[in-house]
């Protein structure tokens, strides 16, 4: 008489083998850890077993250390400081087999960034990166994918990188939200000034274009220049841009800053603005809480660096087979709106 338990096990192994596209003997070797199969084959078998809901403890798919690089700009703004702190906390909770290398590249040194994205002395399995969308960076990320490295983007996207994931906010929607808020808050007709950190970051491009779109579509009493002033998050550059705009013909009634440098904006508004300028910016940093409380700043759009850090690390861990895979959402992450009444008091970098 055939043992029914054995028949059930064989049938289950047949299902796993069919789904993974391997032999039944390979499934037996992998699941019972009598295994000389490649990492890719082990991943296929274990993933198929997960999908079929096999009621047993599944083996690890990889052996040895796994290397992850986190490549961020050497940017001292509160946002990037908080993102770094959040990543640091998340890294401390990762599996000990994951070796995380944190790399900072100078803001304006594209060659250094391309080198950091390029091949390392160790075999890298995954890369978390915030980078401008330039041809050289795009090519470097494409080559990383061709080497089999998983790529997760934070803060801003880089286009045309196959199978790369993005876990930041919908920057275009954030810009449209800024335009809508300015249209509702600016009751006088006049100009809206848009300041942008960098023109080569797709996130800032999307924010600026989204704002202009809504103003043009819904608020004809407001106009804005097609050219966006680039400030590189520098307070002095923000100050001079505001001074020039406020002293030109035609009143400035609204302001959208897609990046940092707000102390310069605040100083210029206090010195040169004769009437209230509606102001929308990003990140609920300590200086922005102060400006909200004073009534100078109206709305802050916050992209929640803590959640971006967690989602980036979760995405990489799942991609490496150390956690169940989860489908990436169809839309990027959501952002938060802060006003004087809901801004909270907890220090931004506390």
Helices and strands as residue ranges (DSSP letters): H 4-20, H 24-31, H 39-51, E 66-73, H 78-91, E 98-105, H 110-117, E 124-129, H 135-146, E 150-153, E 165-166, H 171-185, E 190-196, H 202-218, E 222-224, E 229-230, H 235-247, E 252-257, H 262-272, E 278-282, H 286-294, E 299-302, H 305-319, E 336-338
